[in-house]
Amino acid sequence: MQLAAGHADRFRAALGPTTHLLRDLIDDAAAAGVVDVDDSRVATALVQQTVMYSWFGNRLLANPDRRVDAEATWTFCRRALGA
């Protein structure tokens, strides 16, 4: 998170390939009728932000029982995409 705050250009460059891959996957899934999104750019940003914040938020919780696991995060994202 410090990289994002202090070096936004480097952070964007580091995430760029992952962002493009995720957008391509969402575009392909939408074209195949597997997901229902109005704007793949917005859907990509929301999925990426949800996953990243979930990961970051889990690092702040002292009680491991309160953490949201990866499976729950991806299930939420799939449902949000209409899959």
C-alpha positions in Angstrom: 0.0 0.0 0.0 2.9 2.3 0.6 3.9 1.9 -3.1 0.4 2.9 -4.2 0.5 6.0 -2.0 4.0 7.2 -2.7 4.7 5.9 -6.2 1.4 5.7 -8.1 3.0 5.4 -11.5 5.1 2.4 -10.4 2.0 0.8 -8.7 -0.1 1.2 -11.9 2.8 -0.3 -14.0 3.1 -3.2 -11.6 -0.7 -3.9 -11.7 -1.1 -3.2 -15.4 -0.6 -6.8 -16.7 -2.9 -8.3 -14.1 -5.5 -5.7 -14.8 -5.4 -6.3 -18.5 -5.6 -10.1 -18.0 -8.6 -9.8 -15.7 -10.4 -7.4 -18.1 -9.7 -9.8 -21.0 -11.1 -12.7 -18.9 -14.2 -10.7 -18.0 -14.7 -9.6 -21.7 -14.4 -13.2 -22.9 -16.8 -14.5 -20.2 -19.3 -11.7 -21.1 -19.0 -12.6 -24.8 -19.6 -16.2 -24.0 -22.7 -15.3 -21.9 -21.1 -16.6 -18.7 -21.2 -13.3 -16.8 -23.5 -10.3 -17.1 -21.7 -7.0 -16.9 -22.6 -3.6 -18.4 -19.0 -2.2 -18.5 -16.1 -4.6 -18.3 -13.7 -1.8 -17.3 -15.9 -1.0 -14.2 -16.3 -4.7 -13.4 -12.6 -5.2 -13.6 -11.9 -2.4 -11.3 -14.4 -3.5 -8.8 -13.2 -7.1 -8.8 -9.6 -6.1 -8.5 -10.4 -3.6 -5.7 -12.5 -6.2 -3.8 -9.8 -8.8 -4.0 -7.0 -6.4 -3.0 -8.8 -4.8 -0.2 -9.9 -8.2 1.2 -6.2 -9.3 1.2 -5.1 -6.1 2.8 -7.9 -6.1 5.4 -7.1 -9.6 6.4 -3.6 -8.4 7.3 -5.1 -6.0 9.8 -7.2 -8.5 11.7 -5.6 -10.0 14.8 -8.2 -12.7 15.1 -7.8 -15.2 12.2 -11.4 -16.4 12.6 -12.6 -12.9 11.4 -10.6 -13.1 8.2 -12.4 -13.5 4.9 -10.8 -16.4 3.0 -10.0 -16.3 -0.8 -12.9 -18.7 -1.6 -15.5 -16.4 0.0 -14.0 -13.4 -1.8 -14.1 -15.1 -5.2 -17.6 -16.5 -4.6 -18.7 -12.9 -3.9 -17.1 -11.6 -7.0 -18.5 -14.4 -9.2 -22.0 -13.6 -7.9 -21.5 -9.9 -8.4 -20.6 -10.6 -12.1 -23.8 -12.6 -12.5 -22.0 -15.9 -12.9 
